[in-house]
Amino acid sequence: MTSNGHGRLDTEALREEIRRTRVELGETMEALAAKADVKARLKESAGQARQRMREQAASTVARLRGQAAEMTGLARADMAQQGEMMRRNPTPWAAVAVGAVAVVVAVVVIQGRRR
């Protein structure tokens, strides 16, 4: 090499180029190794699938809870309406109560005669 300043610059530039090439080669090797690591890729894929399933399950549970709350509200409203109807017109319930008492009396009378 020459003893002037250009020789040193060329050498430094060459060293820098070699260093960059080594870094790029290292990154390329890491990328290839990651692609070749089937076990790790399967693990990552399984983890992603597991996360998707958890999200879907959480979404389904939230949806079902919402529907259950809505149905509960509807049932309560219906029961309140039925209760209000019974308070307004107790005649059907009184008839049911009289019928039940008549059945009980009939059973007691029949049992009393058998003894």
C-alpha positions in Angstrom: 0.0 0.0 0.0 1.0 3.6 -0.3 2.3 5.6 2.5 0.1 8.6 1.7 -3.3 9.3 3.4 -5.4 7.6 0.7 -4.1 4.1 1.8 -5.4 4.5 5.3 -8.8 5.8 4.1 -9.2 2.9 1.7 -8.3 0.5 4.5 -10.8 2.1 6.9 -13.5 2.1 4.3 -12.8 -1.5 3.6 -13.0 -2.4 7.3 -16.3 -0.5 7.6 -17.7 -2.3 4.6 -16.6 -5.7 6.1 -18.2 -4.8 9.4 -21.5 -3.8 7.7 -21.4 -7.0 5.7 -20.9 -9.1 8.8 -23.9 -7.4 10.5 -26.1 -8.0 7.5 -24.9 -11.6 7.2 -25.7 -12.1 10.9 -29.2 -10.7 10.5 -29.8 -12.9 7.5 -28.6 -15.9 9.4 -30.9 -15.1 12.3 -33.8 -14.8 9.9 -33.0 -18.1 8.2 -32.6 -19.8 11.5 -36.0 -18.5 12.7 -37.6 -19.8 9.5 -35.9 -23.1 9.9 -37.0 -23.5 13.6 -40.3 -25.3 12.9 -40.9 -26.0 16.6 -40.8 -22.4 17.5 -43.0 -21.4 14.6 -45.5 -24.0 15.6 -45.4 -22.8 19.2 -46.0 -19.2 18.0 -48.8 -20.3 15.7 -50.5 -22.3 18.6 -50.1 -19.3 20.9 -51.8 -17.0 18.3 -54.6 -19.6 17.8 -55.1 -19.9 21.6 -55.3 -16.1 21.9 -57.9 -15.9 19.1 -60.0 -18.7 20.8 -59.8 -16.8 24.1 -61.0 -13.6 22.4 -63.9 -15.5 20.7 -64.9 -17.1 24.0 -64.9 -13.8 25.8 -67.0 -12.3 23.0 -69.4 -15.2 23.1 -69.7 -15.0 26.9 -70.3 -11.3 26.8 -73.0 -11.7 24.1 -74.7 -14.5 26.0 -74.7 -12.5 29.2 -76.3 -9.6 27.4 -79.0 -11.9 26.0 -79.6 -13.4 29.4 -79.9 -10.0 31.0 -82.3 -9.0 28.3 -84.4 -12.1 28.7 -84.4 -11.7 32.5 -85.7 -8.2 32.1 -88.4 -9.4 29.7 -89.4 -12.1 32.1 -89.5 -9.7 35.0 -91.7 -7.3 33.0 -94.0 -10.2 32.1 -94.3 -11.3 35.7 -95.0 -7.8 36.8 -97.7 -7.6 34.2 -99.2 -10.9 35.3 -99.1 -9.8 38.9 -100.9 -6.6 38.0 -103.5 -8.6 36.1 -104.0 -10.8 39.2 -104.5 -7.8 41.4 -107.0 -6.2 39.0 -109.0 -9.5 38.6 -108.5 -12.0 41.3 -111.6 -14.1 40.3 -109.6 -16.8 38.3 -107.2 -17.3 41.2 -110.1 -17.5 43.7 -111.7 -20.2 41.5 -108.4 -22.2 41.4 -108.2 -21.9 45.2 -111.8 -23.1 45.7 -111.2 -26.0 43.4 -108.0 -26.9 45.3 -109.9 -26.8 48.6 -112.7 -29.0 47.1 -110.2 -31.6 46.0 -108.6 -31.7 49.5 -112.0 -32.0 51.2 -113.0 -34.8 48.8 -109.8 -36.7 49.5 -110.3 -36.3 53.3 -113.9 -37.5 53.0 -113.0 -40.5 50.9 -110.1 -41.5 53.2 -112.4 -41.1 56.2 -115.0 -43.6 54.8 -112.4 -46.2 54.1 -111.4 -46.5 57.7 
